[in-house]
Amino acid sequence: MKKSQPPKEPPTASAAPDGRETGVLADIGEALRARRRLLHLSLAEVAERSELSIGYISLLERNLASPSLTALMRIGQVLGLELDYFFQARNAAGHHFPQSARSPFQLQSGGMTFDRISGQFPGSVVNGLVVTIPAKHKSTPITHPGEELVYILSGSLRYTLGGRKVQLDEGDSVHLPSTTPHCWENPFAQPAKALWVGTAPLFKTDGDDPHASDDLQSHGSPARVSGPPAKAKARTRPSRKKDA
């Protein structure tokens, strides 16, 4: 006689069938494209209003480039989307954030990993992130209001400040006005980890939304918008857009 086999356990239902196991919208590129088309905006219009290049935004929409948080913030402002539309944002009220209570996230599989270490309170303007930059990753130069400080916790990065390139090793730092074109690159074989502190308004604050105290927000909720999309600046004659 054949031995009876133990009954098979039913397959476990996926907690994140749409690829959000990391707390991130499964297809950021498609979300950007769908929102842009919903607003009847061309790539050129989004590029002009966000001051990014058409080619870069096209790569993002096709998931061929990994966006930085600041680039995604600027595109979101044009499309009327808060940054945390794209990922589950924890309730950041308070002052103490144990590591066990934080949820690092990625904006693209294999891309940079972000661990938000800052909170928010009335009058706060600083955001803090521990960013893990994978080997061979390169970001796109960008500018935005405010200032930022980067401190290398481990590994090495090459940092571009305007027309100047510097190598940052463990213990090195840079502090710059964010209006200076800047980007970082990890051309090395090992990932790098950096502390990023800046004043760019990356995350929604309690004063912006009466429902900001909710612990988690729906990834795809149409309510997760920041108001009307940004308007283009008035022009008296056509101008040619240069790549950022």
C-alpha positions as CSV (number, residue, x, y, z in Angstrom):
1,M,0.0,0.0,0.0
2,K,1.1,3.5,-0.7
3,K,1.8,5.6,2.3
4,S,-0.7,8.3,2.7
5,Q,0.7,11.8,2.1
6,P,0.2,14.5,4.6
7,P,-2.4,17.0,3.5
8,K,-1.0,19.9,1.6
9,E,-1.4,23.3,3.3
10,P,-3.4,25.7,1.3
11,P,-1.2,28.3,-0.4
12,T,-0.7,31.4,1.6
13,A,-2.4,34.5,0.2
14,S,0.1,37.1,-0.8
15,A,0.1,40.1,1.6
16,A,1.0,42.3,-1.3
17,P,-0.4,40.8,-4.6
18,D,0.3,44.0,-6.5
19,G,4.0,44.2,-5.6
20,R,3.7,46.5,-2.6
21,E,5.5,44.2,-0.1
22,T,8.1,47.0,0.3
23,G,5.4,49.6,0.9
24,V,5.9,51.1,-2.6
25,L,3.5,51.4,-5.5
26,A,4.3,48.5,-7.8
27,D,4.6,50.5,-11.0
28,I,5.6,54.1,-10.4
29,G,6.2,54.7,-14.1
30,E,2.7,53.7,-15.0
31,A,1.2,55.8,-12.2
32,L,3.1,58.8,-13.5
33,R,2.0,58.2,-17.1
34,A,-1.6,57.5,-16.1
35,R,-1.9,60.7,-14.0
36,R,-0.2,62.8,-16.7
37,R,-2.6,61.6,-19.4
38,L,-5.6,62.1,-17.0
39,L,-4.5,65.7,-16.8
40,H,-4.0,65.9,-20.6
41,L,-0.4,67.0,-20.1
42,S,2.4,66.2,-22.6
43,L,5.8,65.0,-21.6
44,A,7.1,68.4,-22.7
45,E,4.7,70.3,-20.4
46,V,5.6,68.1,-17.4
47,A,9.3,68.5,-18.2
48,E,9.0,72.3,-18.4
49,R,7.0,72.7,-15.2
50,S,9.2,70.4,-13.2
51,E,12.4,71.7,-14.8
52,L,13.6,68.2,-15.7
53,S,14.4,66.9,-19.1
54,I,11.8,65.2,-21.4
55,G,14.2,62.2,-21.8
56,Y,14.5,61.7,-18.0
57,I,10.7,61.8,-17.5
58,S,10.2,59.4,-20.4
59,L,12.7,57.0,-18.8
60,L,10.8,57.2,-15.5
61,E,7.5,56.5,-17.1
62,R,8.9,53.4,-18.7
63,N,10.6,52.3,-15.5
64,L,14.0,52.6,-17.1
65,A,15.4,55.0,-14.5
66,S,15.1,55.1,-10.7
67,P,13.8,58.5,-9.5
68,S,15.3,60.4,-6.6
69,L,12.9,61.5,-4.0
70,T,13.4,65.2,-5.0
71,A,12.8,64.5,-8.7
72,L,9.6,62.5,-7.8
73,M,8.6,65.4,-5.5
74,R,8.9,67.9,-8.3
75,I,7.0,65.8,-10.8
76,G,4.3,65.2,-8.2
77,Q,3.9,68.9,-7.7
78,V,3.2,69.2,-11.4
79,L,0.7,66.3,-11.4
80,G,-0.9,67.3,-8.1
81,L,0.3,64.3,-6.2
82,E,2.0,64.2,-2.8
83,L,5.2,62.2,-2.6
84,D,3.6,59.7,-0.2
85,Y,1.0,58.9,-2.9
86,F,3.7,56.5,-4.2
87,F,4.5,54.6,-1.0
88,Q,3.0,53.9,2.4
89,A,4.0,56.8,4.7
90,R,4.1,56.1,8.4
91,N,2.7,58.5,10.9
92,A,5.7,60.7,11.6
93,A,4.3,62.7,14.5
94,G,6.3,62.7,17.6
95,H,10.0,62.8,18.4
96,H,11.2,59.2,19.0
97,F,11.5,56.7,16.1
98,P,13.0,53.3,17.1
99,Q,14.5,51.3,14.3
100,S,11.9,48.6,14.8
101,A,9.1,51.1,14.1
102,R,10.5,52.3,10.8
103,S,9.9,50.8,7.4
104,P,12.6,51.4,4.8
105,F,11.3,51.6,1.2
106,Q,12.6,51.6,-2.4
107,L,11.1,53.5,-5.4
108,Q,12.3,50.8,-7.8
109,S,13.4,47.2,-7.3
110,G,17.2,47.1,-7.0
111,G,17.3,50.9,-6.6
112,M,18.2,53.1,-3.6
113,T,16.7,52.2,-0.2
114,F,15.3,55.0,2.0
115,D,14.9,54.9,5.7
116,R,13.1,57.9,7.1
117,I,14.5,58.8,10.4
118,S,12.9,62.2,11.0
119,G,9.5,63.2,12.2
120,Q,7.3,66.2,12.0
121,F,5.9,68.8,14.4
122,P,4.7,72.4,14.1
123,G,7.4,74.5,12.5
124,S,9.7,71.6,11.6
125,V,11.5,72.0,8.2
126,V,14.2,69.3,8.3
127,N,13.9,65.8,6.8
128,G,16.3,63.0,7.5
129,L,16.9,59.8,5.6
130,V,19.4,57.0,5.7
131,V,19.9,56.1,2.1
132,T,21.6,52.9,0.8
133,I,22.9,53.5,-2.7
134,P,23.6,50.2,-4.6
135,A,26.7,49.5,-6.6
136,K,26.7,51.1,-10.0
137,H,23.8,53.4,-9.3
138,K,23.9,56.9,-10.7
139,S,21.3,59.6,-10.1
140,T,20.3,62.5,-12.4
141,P,21.5,66.0,-11.7
142,I,18.7,68.1,-10.0
143,T,18.1,71.4,-8.3
144,H,15.4,72.4,-5.8
145,P,14.8,74.9,-3.1
146,G,16.5,74.6,0.3
147,E,19.8,73.1,1.5
148,E,21.0,69.6,2.2
149,L,23.8,67.8,4.1
150,V,25.1,64.4,3.1
151,Y,27.4,62.3,5.5
152,I,28.8,59.0,4.4
153,L,28.2,56.2,6.9
154,S,29.9,53.4,4.9
155,G,31.3,52.9,1.5
156,S,32.1,55.6,-1.0
157,L,30.3,57.9,-3.5
158,R,31.2,60.3,-6.2
159,Y,29.3,63.5,-5.7
160,T,28.7,66.2,-8.4
161,L,28.4,69.8,-7.1
162,G,27.7,72.0,-10.1
163,G,30.7,71.4,-12.3
164,R,32.8,70.0,-9.6
165,K,33.2,66.3,-8.8
166,V,34.4,65.0,-5.4
167,Q,34.8,61.6,-3.9
168,L,33.2,61.0,-0.6
169,D,34.5,58.2,1.6
170,E,33.3,57.0,5.0
171,G,33.2,59.9,7.4
172,D,33.2,62.6,4.6
173,S,30.4,65.1,4.1
174,V,29.0,67.8,1.9
175,H,26.7,70.7,2.7
176,L,25.2,72.7,-0.1
177,P,22.4,74.9,-1.3
178,S,20.1,72.6,-3.1
179,T,19.8,75.2,-5.9
180,T,23.3,74.0,-7.0
181,P,22.9,71.2,-9.6
182,H,23.9,68.0,-7.8
183,C,23.8,64.2,-8.0
184,W,25.6,61.2,-6.7
185,E,27.0,58.1,-8.2
186,N,28.3,54.8,-6.8
187,P,30.7,53.4,-9.4
188,F,32.1,51.0,-6.9
189,A,31.5,47.3,-6.3
190,Q,30.0,47.7,-2.8
191,P,26.8,49.6,-1.7
192,A,27.2,52.9,0.1
193,K,25.2,54.2,3.0
194,A,24.7,57.9,3.6
195,L,22.8,60.1,6.0
196,W,20.8,62.7,4.0
197,V,19.4,65.8,5.8
198,G,17.6,68.5,3.9
199,T,14.9,71.1,3.9
200,A,13.1,70.0,0.7
201,P,9.4,69.4,1.6
202,L,9.4,65.7,0.8
203,F,6.7,64.6,3.1
204,K,3.2,65.9,4.0
205,T,3.1,67.7,7.3
206,D,0.2,67.7,9.8
207,G,-0.8,71.2,8.8
208,D,-1.3,70.3,5.2
209,D,-4.0,67.6,5.7
210,P,-6.5,67.1,8.5
211,H,-6.2,63.4,7.9
212,A,-2.4,63.3,8.1
213,S,-2.6,61.5,11.4
214,D,-3.8,58.4,9.6
215,D,-1.0,55.7,10.0
216,L,-1.2,54.5,6.4
217,Q,-2.5,55.9,3.2
218,S,-3.9,54.1,0.2
219,H,-1.3,53.9,-2.6
220,G,-3.7,54.5,-5.4
221,S,-6.4,56.6,-3.8
222,P,-7.4,59.6,-5.9
223,A,-7.8,61.5,-2.6
224,R,-4.0,61.3,-2.2
225,V,-3.4,64.4,-4.1
226,S,-2.0,67.8,-3.1
227,G,-4.4,70.0,-4.9
228,P,-4.4,71.5,-8.4
229,P,-1.4,70.6,-10.6
230,A,1.3,73.3,-10.9
231,K,0.7,75.8,-13.7
232,A,3.2,76.6,-16.3
233,K,4.9,80.0,-16.2
234,A,3.6,82.5,-18.7
235,R,5.8,82.8,-21.8
236,T,5.8,85.4,-24.5
237,R,7.5,83.2,-27.1
238,P,8.4,79.5,-27.4
239,S,11.6,78.4,-25.8
240,R,13.6,75.3,-26.3
241,K,14.0,73.0,-23.3
242,K,17.5,71.8,-22.4
243,D,18.1,68.6,-20.7
244,A,18.6,68.8,-16.9
